[in-house]
């Protein structure tokens, strides 16, 4: 599970994953934990963490716009969580639907994001997702809707 002196840069040292199918409904624009969380403890400060998160997100509204926001957070050794991936628009978020008829919209979308994180630590790193409505419209945003969310973390030798 841990690197030895023969481990070359780019080798996968360890991999962990989890899923969560607990549906989380958010009816405001305040980021809320979705229940999807996972921890990994790097074996070296030079290691990188490959982070892959996938969740199904429902955005719903009775008028023409339905928006939602989603982000990936990380803390090191129990410290403060910080966003390592976040959309750039608080209004439209990274989930945006528009109904040209204006009679309402209800859509489910699997959203997935993969990135390399460089936490520079050998302490436990906890990754989690958060979500909320976008401020541009919506009655609710639902995370882990009809399908379970999944997070995969892989330590890669630096």
N, C-alpha and C positions, 0 to 999 in steps of 0.2 A: 504494500500500500504506500510506502514512502520511498522517496528517491534514494539511490545509492550512488557511489562514485562513478558508476558506469552509465547513469541515466543521462541521456543527451537532451539538450534544449529542445523543447517542443513535444517531449514524451508526456503521455498522460500518466500522472502519478496516482490519482484517485478520482472516482466519479460517484456522485450521490444524486438521488432523485426522489421526488415525492409528488403526490397528486392530492387534490382537495376538491370535493364535490359539494361542499357546503355553500348554498346560494346566499350571497350577500347583496342586499338591496340598499342603495344610497339615494336619498331624495333631497340632496342639497349639493352645494359646490365645495364642500369640505372633504379633502382626501380622507378616506377611511380604509383601514386594513381589510383585505378581501379574504383573509384566512389562508392564503398560499404563502408558506414560509419554509425555509430550509437553511441549515447551517453546514459549514465546511471549515475545517482547520487546516490551513496550508502548512506544509512541512518545511518551507523555506521562504524567506522574505523576497526572494527573486521570482517566486512562482506567480503565474497568472491564473486567473479563474475564468473559465469559459462559462458564461451565464446564458441559459436559454429558458425563457418563460413563455408559456402559451396559456391563454384564458379565453373563454367565451364571454363576450360582453353583449348585453342587451341594452339598447337605448330606446326609450319609449316616450311618446308625447301625443297629445290630442290635437296639436296643431302641426304646422309644416316642418319645424326643426326638431331634431332629436340629436343631442350631442353628449359625449362622455369623455372622461379623461382617465388615463391609466399610466402608472409609473412603477419603476423598480427601485427599491430602496435597499441600502446596505448599512449595517453597523459593524464595528470591529470591537471585540472584547466587551460587549455590553454597552458601548457608548451610544451616542446620538445617531439615529438613522438619518442618512442623507440620500438624496435622489442620485442614482447613477444613470438612470434614463428617465426623461420626462418630456412630454410634448411641449411645444413652444407656444401654444395658443390656449389661454385659459377660456376663451370664448367658445371656440369650436372643438377644442380637444383633439385627440387623435382618433376619435370615433365621431363621424359626422354624417348624418342622413338628412335628406331634404325631400319632402313630399310635395310635388308640384301641384297636387290637387288641394292641399291644405286641410285635408280631413283627418289627418293623424298618421302616425307612423310607428311601427314596432319592428325592430330588426335585431337579429342575433348575428354577431360576427366573431369568429375566432381571431384573436390578435396574438401575434407572436413576435418576439424580439430576441436576438442573439447578439451578445457583445463579449469583449474581453475586458475584464476588470483587473486592475493591478493594486491590490490592497496593501502590499508592502508590509506584511505582518506574518507571524506564526501563531497569532491568536485567533480564536473562533470568529468567523465572519458569518453573520446572519443576513440572508437575503429574503425580501418579502415584496409583495405587490400591494398597491393601494389604488383606489379608484374613486371617482365621483362624477357628477354631472358636469358638463360644460356650462358656462354661464349664458350661452347663446340660445338655450332652449332645451327643454326636456322635463318630463314628469318624474322619471326615475332612471337609474342605471343599475343593472343587475350583473353581478360577476359570478362566474362558475355556473351559469344558467343551466342549459340542458346537458352540458358536458363538463367533466372535471377539468380544473386547471392543473397544469403540470409545470414544475421547475426542475431543471437539471443543472448541476454544478460539476465542473471538471477542473481539477488542478492540473496545470500544465507546467512542466519544468522550465525554468527561465534560463 
